[in-house]
Amino acid sequence: MKRQNAQSSLWSWYDMCDALGLPQNDGPNVGGISFDSRQIQSGDLFVALPGDPGPRFKVAQRTDRDGHDFVEDAIQRGAVGALVHKPVDGNCPTLQVEDTIDGLWNLARYRRRQLTCPVVAVTGSSGKTTLKSFLAQALPAFSTKGSFNNYIGLPVSMAITPLDAKAVVYEIGTNHEGEIAALSQLAMPDIAVVLNVLPVHIGFFPGMDALTVEKFSIYQGLTNNGILVCSQTLSANQHVPKRIRIETFGFDQSATVQVKHISNSTYSFTYDENQVEVRVPGGGKHRAETMAATATVLRALNYPLSNLSNVSDSLPTGRGNIHDVNGAKIIDESYNANPASMEAALQSLLDMPAAGRRIAVLGQMNELGDEGVKYHTALAKLASRADIVFCVGELMEHLYHNLGHGRQKFFFENVDQDLLTSLTDLVQAGDTVLVKGSHSFFWEVNFIQHFVEALKRNDCN
């Protein structure tokens, strides 16, 4: 992964040796950093990571694959060197440390000490990447594309931050207790944002209280005089020390930055005597709150509220961006789903003007633990207002049976060709189609691309 402006080098070999505590030696300048040999670009440093990081990190999947086996491939693709923790064949320059994960974190720490610009870190159960995108445009700031928010993604994001950045936005995620505090302490943000706390990954936590504590632990990395930004609906004072300054956002007048719906996708954002009206990309209350969080960060950094107008009308892929295909409108919410974001997406579908039918294609929501059946069943109230509902995945069968008889509904166990064919054959010009589900359903199989291509061939007749 490269920095945005690659006219000058991202790292000197000298600085890398210094960051890693290695003896100084000559080596090439580095223009980018990657841990995937398939994504190497000319001038990159390849980081040879283990497939199993050991017990210190909670990961969904452990493997015996080893990045050291791909060093030669990385060099052939243009890498100028490699970060390793064991000898490798070949003549490429190497930086050998005891552990490459620790080495990557040390590169991140070194780069963080070099930065003089404001650093913002965002967490939340839903909408983190969209908030990061909004902030990157509004400040403006350096940020990485996609969800680089875990024990590998965050230090990579930090290590590729350009020294001349005017501001930086990092994303911090969690699947298990204890992850956010450590990542925040690495990032050392000046502003930490808790966008929301929702039942996402709740299956890995004892309950919502523990999940809330985890989200608010982002304060532990704040720099001196750092500021915590959070939704007005969250009781932040219960979770952070009194010494931490808190700024809030929300629809309530007690919020530091207040948001109010004007019409369609236009909302107003107000604090003190400052007010601005802007169009919220994708519309909907949940995205208006994300824009309000952006406004609150602007206020905390003493940036003008008018910077909100710098946010483009587009959304990160899979987070609500719209495809117009032969008269049909496809809302791509395929990146992920949780109960709150699913309800918000359904409400947006119902509120959106539509010339034809409203069709909801809903994939299973994962990692809900013992509450899975309840959360899927509870969607029936909103989903039943759509004209047609496709339920996909084992848990979604509970929604299917609660939609009632005498309506057009379909159930599929998996995202497969049968689903694609049935949906494509049914869609007509004028229809609006929402596609949303957990990451492993639609996103990982690139369903939206296949669906759009099939609609183009079918011509929505």
Residue pairs with C-beta under 8 A, 6 or more apart in sequence:
1 32
1 33
1 34
1 39
1 44
1 144
1 156
1 160
2 10
2 31
2 32
2 41
2 43
2 44
2 160
3 10
3 31
3 32
3 142
3 160
3 161
3 162
4 142
4 162
5 162
5 164
6 31
6 32
6 43
9 29
9 30
9 31
9 43
10 29
10 30
10 31
10 32
10 33
10 160
10 162
11 29
11 30
11 33
11 45
11 107
11 159
12 29
12 30
13 25
13 26
13 27
13 28
13 29
13 30
13 81
13 93
14 24
15 110
16 22
16 27
16 30
16 45
16 95
16 107
17 23
17 24
17 25
17 27
17 95
18 24
18 110
19 106
19 107
19 109
19 110
19 111
20 83
20 95
20 97
20 103
20 106
20 107
21 97
21 106
22 95
22 96
22 97
27 81
27 93
27 95
28 43
28 80
28 81
28 93
29 43
29 80
30 43
30 44
30 45
30 80
30 81
31 41
31 42
31 43
31 44
31 80
32 41
32 43
32 44
32 45
32 160
33 44
33 45
33 47
33 107
33 156
33 159
33 160
34 40
34 41
34 44
34 45
34 46
34 47
34 74
34 79
35 46
35 47
35 48
35 49
35 67
35 104
35 152
35 156
37 46
37 67
37 70
37 71
37 73
37 74
37 77
37 79
38 77
40 46
40 74
40 77
40 78
40 79
41 77
41 78
42 78
43 78
43 80
44 74
44 78
44 79
44 80
45 79
45 80
45 81
45 82
45 83
45 95
46 67
46 70
46 71
46 74
46 75
46 79
46 81
46 82
46 83
47 67
47 82
47 83
47 100
47 103
47 104
47 156
48 66
48 67
48 68
48 70
48 71
48 82
48 83
48 84
48 85
48 88
48 100
49 67
49 100
49 101
49 104
49 152
50 66
50 67
50 100
50 101
51 62
51 63
51 64
51 65
51 66
51 67
52 59
52 62
52 63
52 64
53 59
53 62
53 101
53 151
57 101
57 151
58 175
58 176
58 179
58 204
60 175
67 100
68 84
68 85
68 86
68 88
71 79
71 82
71 84
71 88
71 89
71 90
71 92
72 88
72 89
72 90
74 82
75 82
75 90
75 92
79 92
80 92
80 93
81 92
81 93
81 94
81 95
82 88
82 92
82 93
82 94
82 95
83 94
83 95
83 97
83 100
83 103
83 104
83 107
84 94
84 95
84 96
84 97
84 100
85 96
85 97
85 98
85 99
85 100
85 103
86 96
87 96
88 94
95 103
97 103
97 106
101 151
101 152
104 152
104 155
104 156
104 159
105 155
105 186
107 155
107 158
107 159
108 154
108 155
108 156
108 158
108 159
108 186
109 186
111 158
111 159
111 161
111 163
112 119
112 158
112 186
112 187
112 188
114 163
115 161
115 163
115 165
115 168
117 165
117 166
117 167
117 168
118 139
118 141
118 167
118 168
118 190
118 191
118 301
119 167
119 168
119 170
119 187
119 188
119 189
119 190
119 191
119 223
120 135
120 139
120 141
120 167
120 168
120 169
120 170
120 189
120 190
120 191
120 192
120 193
120 297
121 169
121 170
121 171
121 172
121 184
121 187
121 189
121 191
121 192
121 193
121 218
121 221
122 128
122 131
122 132
122 135
122 169
122 170
122 171
122 172
122 192
122 193
122 195
122 293
123 149
123 171
123 172
123 173
123 174
123 180
123 192
123 193
123 194
123 195
123 215
123 218
124 131
124 193
124 194
124 195
124 196
124 197
124 198
124 215
125 195
125 196
125 197
125 198
125 199
125 200
125 201
125 211
125 215
125 338
125 340
126 195
126 196
126 198
126 200
126 286
126 336
126 338
126 340
126 341
127 195
127 196
127 286
127 287
127 290
127 319
127 341
128 147
128 149
128 171
128 172
128 173
128 195
129 146
129 147
129 171
129 316
129 319
129 335
130 287
130 290
130 315
130 316
130 319
130 320
131 193
131 195
131 290
131 293
131 294
132 143
132 169
132 170
132 171
133 143
133 315
133 316
134 281
134 290
134 291
134 293
134 294
134 311
135 141
135 143
135 169
135 294
135 297
136 142
136 143
136 169
137 310
137 311
137 312
138 294
138 297
138 298
138 303
138 307
138 308
138 310
138 311
139 166
139 167
139 169
139 297
139 298
139 301
139 303
139 307
140 166
140 167
140 310
141 165
141 166
141 167
141 168
141 169
142 161
142 162
142 165
142 166
142 167
142 168
142 169
143 157
143 168
143 169
143 170
143 171
144 153
144 156
144 157
144 160
145 316
147 153
147 171
147 173
148 154
148 156
148 157
148 171
149 170
149 171
149 172
149 173
149 183
150 173
150 179
150 183
151 179
151 182
151 183
153 171
154 170
154 171
154 172
154 183
154 186
154 187
155 186
157 170
157 171
158 170
158 186
158 187
161 168
167 301
170 187
170 189
172 180
172 183
172 184
172 187
172 218
173 179
173 180
174 180
174 201
174 214
174 215
175 201
175 204
175 367
176 201
176 204
176 205
177 204
177 205
177 210
177 214
178 214
179 214
180 214
180 215
180 217
180 218
181 217
181 218
181 220
181 221
183 221
184 192
184 217
184 218
184 219
184 220
184 221
184 222
185 220
185 221
186 221
187 221
188 221
188 222
188 223
189 218
189 221
189 222
189 223
189 226
190 222
190 223
190 226
190 227
190 301
191 226
191 227
191 228
191 229
191 297
191 300
191 301
192 218
192 219
192 221
192 222
192 226
192 227
192 228
192 229
193 218
193 228
193 229
193 230
193 293
193 296
193 297
194 215
194 216
194 218
194 228
194 229
194 230
194 231
194 234
194 236
195 230
195 231
195 289
195 290
195 293
196 231
196 234
196 289
196 340
197 208
197 211
197 212
197 215
197 234
198 338
198 339
198 340
198 341
199 208
199 211
199 338
199 339
199 340
199 368
199 371
199 375
200 338
200 367
201 211
201 367
202 208
202 211
202 367
202 368
202 369
202 371
203 367
203 368
203 369
203 370
203 372
204 367
204 369
205 211
205 214
212 234
212 239
213 239
216 228
216 230
216 234
216 236
216 239
216 240
218 228
219 226
219 228
219 239
219 240
219 241
219 244
222 228
222 244
225 245
226 244
226 245
227 244
227 245
227 246
227 247
227 300
228 236
228 240
228 244
228 245
228 246
228 247
229 246
229 247
229 248
229 249
229 293
229 296
229 297
229 300
230 236
230 246
230 248
230 249
231 248
231 249
231 250
231 289
231 293
232 248
232 249
232 250
232 251
232 252
232 254
232 255
232 256
233 250
233 252
236 246
236 248
237 246
240 246
247 256
247 257
247 296
247 299
247 300
248 254
248 255
248 256
248 257
248 296
249 255
249 256
249 257
249 258
249 259
249 289
249 292
249 293
249 295
249 296
250 258
250 259
250 289
250 292
251 258
251 259
251 260
251 285
251 289
252 258
255 292
256 271
256 296
256 299
257 269
257 270
257 271
257 292
257 295
257 296
257 299
258 269
258 270
258 271
258 292
259 267
259 268
259 269
259 270
259 288
259 289
259 291
259 292
259 295
260 267
260 268
260 270
261 267
261 285
261 288
262 268
262 277
264 283
265 279
265 280
265 281
265 282
265 283
265 284
266 277
266 278
266 279
266 280
267 277
267 278
267 280
267 288
267 291
267 292
268 275
268 276
268 277
269 275
269 276
269 277
269 278
269 291
269 292
269 295
269 305
269 308
271 295
271 296
271 299
271 305
274 299
274 305
275 305
276 295
276 305
276 306
276 308
276 309
278 291
278 308
278 309
278 311
279 313
280 287
280 288
280 290
280 291
281 287
281 311
281 312
281 313
281 314
281 315
281 320
282 315
282 319
282 320
282 321
282 322
282 348
283 348
283 351
283 352
284 320
284 344
284 345
284 347
284 348
284 351
285 344
285 347
286 340
286 341
286 344
287 320
291 308
291 311
294 308
294 311
295 305
295 308
297 303
298 304
298 305
298 307
298 308
299 305
314 321
315 321
316 335
317 332
317 335
318 332
318 333
318 334
318 335
318 336
318 443
318 448
319 332
319 333
319 335
320 331
320 332
320 333
320 345
320 348
321 332
322 329
322 330
322 331
322 332
323 329
323 330
323 332
323 448
323 452
324 330
325 452
325 455
325 456
325 460
326 429
326 455
326 456
326 458
326 459
326 460
327 428
327 429
327 430
327 460
328 356
328 427
328 428
328 429
328 430
328 431
328 432
328 433
328 455
328 460
329 354
329 431
329 432
329 433
330 433
330 435
330 448
330 451
330 452
330 455
331 345
331 348
331 349
331 352
331 432
331 433
331 434
331 435
332 435
332 448
333 341
333 345
333 434
333 435
333 436
334 363
334 435
334 436
334 437
334 441
334 442
334 443
334 447
334 448
335 439
335 443
336 438
336 439
336 443
337 345
337 362
337 363
337 365
337 436
337 437
337 438
338 365
338 368
339 365
339 368
339 375
339 378
339 379
341 436
342 362
342 365
342 379
342 436
343 379
343 382
345 434
345 436
346 360
346 379
346 382
346 383
346 386
346 434
347 382
348 434
349 358
349 360
349 386
349 432
349 434
350 358
350 382
350 385
350 386
352 358
352 432
354 430
354 431
354 432
355 430
356 428
356 429
356 430
356 431
356 432
357 387
357 388
357 428
357 430
357 431
357 432
358 386
358 387
358 388
358 431
358 432
358 434
359 386
359 387
359 388
359 389
359 390
359 423
359 426
359 427
359 431
359 432
359 433
359 434
360 383
360 386
360 388
360 389
360 390
360 433
360 434
360 436
361 390
361 392
361 423
361 433
361 434
361 435
361 436
361 437
361 442
362 379
362 383
362 389
362 390
362 391
362 392
362 396
362 399
362 434
362 436
362 437
363 392
363 393
363 396
363 415
363 435
363 436
363 437
363 438
363 441
363 442
364 376
364 392
364 393
364 394
364 395
364 396
364 437
364 438
364 441
365 372
365 375
365 376
365 395
365 437
365 438
366 438
366 439
366 440
367 438
368 375
368 395
372 395
373 395
373 398
376 395
376 396
376 398
376 399
377 398
377 399
377 402
379 399
380 399
380 402
380 403
383 389
383 399
383 403
384 403
384 404
384 407
386 434
387 408
388 408
388 409
388 410
388 426
389 399
389 400
389 403
389 407
389 408
389 409
389 410
390 409
390 410
390 411
390 412
390 419
390 422
390 423
391 397
391 399
391 400
391 403
391 409
391 410
391 411
391 412
392 411
392 412
392 413
392 414
392 415
392 419
392 437
392 441
393 413
393 414
393 437
393 438
393 441
394 413
396 411
397 411
400 409
400 410
400 411
403 409
410 422
412 418
412 419
412 422
415 437
415 441
415 442
415 445
415 447
420 447
420 450
420 451
420 454
421 454
423 433
423 451
424 451
424 454
424 455
424 458
425 458
427 433
427 455
427 458
427 460
428 460
428 461
429 460
429 461
431 460
435 442
435 447
435 448
435 451
436 442
441 447
442 448
